[in-house]
Amino acid sequence: MKTEAAGWRVGRVSFPPLVWIVLGGTLLTRTAFFMVWPFMAVILARDFSLRPSRIGSILGSAFIASALLGFYSGNLSDRFGRRPVMMAGCAGAVMAYATLALAHTVAAYGAGALLAGVSMTILELPGKAVIADYIDDPRKRELAFHARYFLINVGAAIGPLAGILFGLSARQTTFWMTVAAYGLFAVVIMVAFRWTPEHAHRHDRRHVSLRAVVALLRVDHQFLLLLLAMLLVMTAYAQQGTTLIQYIAVKGGSLAVRLVTALLMTNAITIVLFQFPLLHALRAYELNVRTFIGLALFAVAFVWYALIPVNGLVTWIAATWVLSVGEAILFPTLQLQVDRLAPDGLKGSYFGAAGLAGLGFGLGPLAGGFLLEFIGGPATFVVMAATVGVAALCCGFASRHATAVSVAPLMADEAARGEASGATES
């Protein structure tokens, strides 16, 4: 029986060294990412006078490509190991931000943005799998996933502030700082995996083709229902950063800038301050119960958005606080749900497949913009509340129709296919 690797202790929390390194790298790289990414639209509009639709297509394509390729990169990490795929992600990010630092054309910015989005997914999906590989204790694993999401939000809060100081007036410097951050993380990953004793490596590589994993997922109805729920949730959540801001910008008049700033700050501060107290308060509840609590808070917030007068600053902040509390509960819990459903040896493939839910960040602005134009803001938010309700139904069906998926038949089929291929070649 494999045992958990010896841990490094910080305060009262003890994780294996490699998990701490992944968490620290998450903070470093996400801070660097948010130093430049929020200002990409400003740079493209300022330097190239691009229309909003063109800017949206350039930046949106990065998220769509990362969601589609994430499944493949997760499978590669199962087949060839976490380290080489994470190193490839760091190398891709270095190339991406170096391209952006040297870019002088729209095409170069588009290529850099696309590669940056794809590289982030290639790097972070194996990182999630490392947490699952190296922590046996379910409660410690849960804490690690919450810590990862917490650090992502800390990076999202720190990054733009650093970008204001460095990015708009000296964007070349900022992009090179991001290159340095990913380069540093690549070196740390290389050293850390060598330090980790071989007997502590809990990840047994599965030489399973992507086609075979797809065949396995097709019969895992519980996971497919969860994936659909996650896609719907991401589609609804994307309204906060796009449709909601457009609605306030059009209807809010002179209050719009203050209101948008207040809502963004409310979201970031709520996640940072409340995530771990909420984890402690809800620890006794099953993951399904926590999922439904988060979904209920999402639905309440969107209905509340539909009822708020545009000039109701305090009420907007209160509704956003409700949504943010739901986010702090829901998003880490969904990752834990994926971890529980993923068979040993295929964690990377399952996390990669779950990354397809990120398509919601591309579909959300498209659907939200269409609804905002034709039915108005309040009705759009009601539709999103209903979307969250459908996601809750999917989660309910998933909890009632659990499917026991075994990897053994998959491995047998792969072995037989390999033997047949070898016989044909001989």
N, C-alpha and C positions, 0 to 999 in steps of 0.2 A: 504493500500500500504506500502511495506517495505521501510525503509529508510536506507541510508548508515550509518555505524557506525562512531562515532566521530573519527577524525584522529589525529595522531601525525604529527607535522610539522617539517621538516628538511630543512632549507633554505626556498625556496618558494614551496616546494613539501609537500603535505599532503596526507598520506595514513592512513587507519585504522591500529591500533596497531598490529593486527594479521598479516597483510600484511607485515609490517616492520619486524616483527619477522621471517616470512617465508623468506624474502629477506636476512636478516642477517644470518639466518641458511644456506641458499644456499651458501653464501660466505664462511662461516666457514667449512661446510662439503665438498664443492668442493675443497677448498684449501687443506684440509686434504686428500681427495681422490687423488689429483694430487701430493701430497707429496710422495706417495708410488707407485701408479699404473704405472707411466712411468718406474719405476725401477724394476718392477716385471720380465720383460723379462731378465734383466741383472742378477737378483738373480737366476732365473731358469737356465740360461746358465752357470753362474759362479759356482754355488754350486752343480748342478746336471748334467751338461754337456749335456743338452737336445738339440736335433736338432731344428732348427727354425720351422719346420712344427709341432712338438709336442708342442712347446711353443705357437705357433699361435692357435692351437686347444684348449689349456687350456684357454687362454685369450679370444679368440673369442667366446667360448661357453658361457662365462659370458654375453656378449652383446646379443647373440641370446636368451638366457634364459630370460634376462630382458625384451627384446622386446615382447616375447611370453606371459610372465606372467603379463606384465604391463596392458594389457586389463582387466584381471581378477581383479587386485588390484584396478584399477579405478572404476570398477563396485562395488566392496566391499565398497569403500569410499562413493559411492552414497547410498548404502543400509544401512550402519552402521555408517556413519559419517566420517569426515576427521581425527579427532584426533586419534581414535584407530588405523586406518591404518597407519598414520604417526608414531605413537608410535611403531607399529610393525616393520616399516621400520628401525627406529633407533635401536631397539633391535636386529634385524637381522644384521645390520651393526656392532654393538658392538661384536656380536658373530663371524662375519666374520673376522674382523681385529684381534680379540683376537686369533682366530684360526691361522691366518697368523703369528702372533707374536710368537706363540708356535710351529709352524710347523717345522718338521725336515724330512718330506718325500714329494715326488711329489704329492701323493694322498691328503695329507693335504693341500698343496698349491692349488691344483685344487679345492678342496671343499671350501676353503676360498675365492678363486677368484670368483667362481660361486655364492656363497652366497652374496659376496660384490656387484656384478653386479645386482642381483635380488633385494637386499635391497635398492640400490640407486633408482631404479625405483619405488618400493613400497612407498618410502618416498617422491619422487619428484612429482609424478603425482597428489596426493591430494594437494600438495603445489600449483600447477598451478590452481587447481580447487578453492582453497581458494581465490586466486586473483580474479577469476571470480565471486565467491560468494559474496565477501565483497565490491566490487567497482562497483557502478552503472554507474558513468560517463564514457562513452566510451573513452574519451581522457585520463583520469587518469588511466583507466585500460590498455590502450595501453602503457602509460609511465611505468606502473608497469611491464608489460611483457618485455619491453625493458631493464628496470633496472635489471630484473632477468637474462636476457641473458648477460648483461654487467658484472654482478657480477660473473657469471660462468666463463667468460673469464679472469676476474681479478684473480680468484682462479686458473685457468689453468696457468696463468703466475707466480703467487707467489708460488704455490705448488711445482713445480719442483726445484725452487731455494732453497726452504727450504729442499727439499729432498736431494739436493746435500750436504747441510750442515749436515744433520742428517741421511739420509737414507742409503747410501752405506756403511758407516763405522760403523753405529750402527742401523741396520734395526729394531732390537727388540724395541728400544726406539721410532723409528718413528711409528711403528704399534701401540704401546701403546698410543702415542699422538693422533693418529687417533681414537682409541677407546674412549679416553677422549672427543674428539670433538663431536662425535655422542652422547655420554652419556650426555654431557652438553646440546646439542640441545633437547634431549628427555625431560629433566627436564624443559627447557624453554617452550616447546610445552605444556606440561601438565599444567603448571601454566598459560600460556597465554590463553588457551581455557577456563579456569575457570574464569579468569579475564573478558573475553569478555561477556558483558551482553547478556542474552538469547534473548532479542528482537532484537539484532543486528545480530543474526544468520540467514543469508539469505538462508542457504542451507536446503531445505526441503528434508528429506530423502525419497528416492524412493525405496520401497520394490519390486524391479523389478529384476527378475532372469537374469542371464547371457544369457540364451537361448532367453529370450524375447528381450534383447538389441540387440543381433545378428540379430533377425528377423527385428527389427527396422532399423538397419544399412543396411540391404540388400536392403531396398527400398529407402534409402537415397543416391541416385545416385550421387548427388553433392558431398557429403562427400567422397564416394568411389573413385571418380575421383581425388579429392584432395589428398586422401591417396596414390593413385598410383603415383601421381606426387611427393609427398614427398619421397616415396620409391626410385624413380628414382634419385631424387636430392641427397639423402643420398648415393646412390650407386656411383654416380659421385664424390661427395665431398670426399668420403673415399679414393679416389686415391691420394689426396694431402698428406695424412699421411702414405701411403704405397707404391703404385706403383710409384709415383713421386720420392720418396726417393730411392727406389730400382734402378730406371732408372739413377738417378744422381750418386748413389754409384758405379754403373757399368761403366758408361760412363765418369764420371767427373774426374777420376784420383785423383791427389793431391788436386784438388779444391773441392772435394766432401763434406768434412766435413764443410769447410767454407760456402759452398753454402747451404747445408741443414740447418745449424744454422741460416744463414741469412734469409732463407725463413720462418722458424718457428718464428723468432723474428718479421719479417714483418707482418705475420698474426696476432700475438698477439697484437702488437703495433697498427696496423690499427683498430682492433676491439675496443680497449680501447679508442683510440683518436677520432675516427670518428663516432661511433655509434649514440651518441646523437646529434651531428651536422647534421647527415644525417636524423635523425628522425625529427628535426626541419625543415630541407629543404623540406622534402617530406610530411609533415603533411597535406597539402592541397589536396593530391592525394588519390584516393580510394585505398583500400587494393589490389584490382586486379591489378591496375596500378603499385603499388610498387612491387608486386610479379613478374610481367613481367620485370620490370627494373632489379631486382635481378637475374632472370634467364638469361636475356640477358648478364649481366656482367659475369656470370658463363661461358656461351658459348664462349664469347670473350676470356676469360682467357684460356680456354682449347685449343682453336684454336691457340692462341698465344704460348702456351706451345709446340704445335706441330711444330712451325716454328722456335723456338729458338735454336741456337747452344748451345751445352752443356757447353761451356766455357763462355757464355754470362752472367756474374754475374748480371750486372745492369738490363739487360732485364728480367732475371728470377725474380728479385725482383719486377720489374714493373708489370709483369703479375700476380704475387702473390698478389700484392697490389690491382689489379682489382678484382681478385677472392675474396679477403678479404672484399672489399667494398660491393660486391654482397652478401657475407655472412652476413654482418652487417645489410643489408636491408632485406634479404630474410628470414632468420630463425625466427626472432621475428614476422615477418609478417605472416608466415605460422601458428604460434601458435595463432595469432589473428584471422586468418581465421577459425581455429578449434573452437575457442571460439564463434565466430559469428554463426557457424552452429549448435553448441550443444544446444539442448533444455534445459531449466531450469530444474534442478534436475538431469540431466544426464551428467553434465560437466565432472565428473570423468571418466565415461564410455567412453565418446568421446575422452578425452585426452589419456586414456588408449589405445583405438583403434588406435589413431594417433601414439602412441608409436611403433606400428608395423612397421612403416617406419624405425625404428632403425635397422631392419633386413638388411637394405642397408649397414650398417657398417660391417656386416658379409659377404654379397654378394659382396661388392665392392672390397675388397682385393682379393677374389677368382677370380672374373672376370678379375680384372686388372692384376693379376699375369699371368693368362692364356693368355690374349691378349699381354702382354709384351713379353712373351716367344715366341709366334708364329707370331705376326705381327709387333713387335717393338714398341718403345715408342711413336714416333710421330703419328702413326696410332691409337694407343690406346687412345691418347688424342683427336683425331678427333672423335672416337667412343663415347667418353664421352661427347663431345660437342653435338653430335647427340642425346645422351640420355637426355641431358638437354632440347633439342628441343622438344622431345616427351613429357617431363614433362610440357613444356609450352603449348603444344596442349591439354593435359589433363586439365590444369587450364583453358584454353579457353573454352573447352566444359563444364566444371563445371560452369563457370560464365554464360553461355548461357542456361543451362538446370537446373536451380534452382528447387529444389524439396521442397515443403512445407511439412515437417514431423511433425505430431502431436503425442504427447505422450498420449493423452486421450484414443484412442483405445487400446493402449498397456496396460494402467492401467486398463481398463475395462476387457480385456482378463485375466490379472493377477488376478483381483478380482474374476472373474467367475471361474477361475481355482482353486483359494483358497477355494471358496464356495463348489465347487464340491468335492475337496479333503476332506473338513470337513464333508460333507454329507456321503462320503464313509466310513470315519473313524467311524462316529456315527452309 
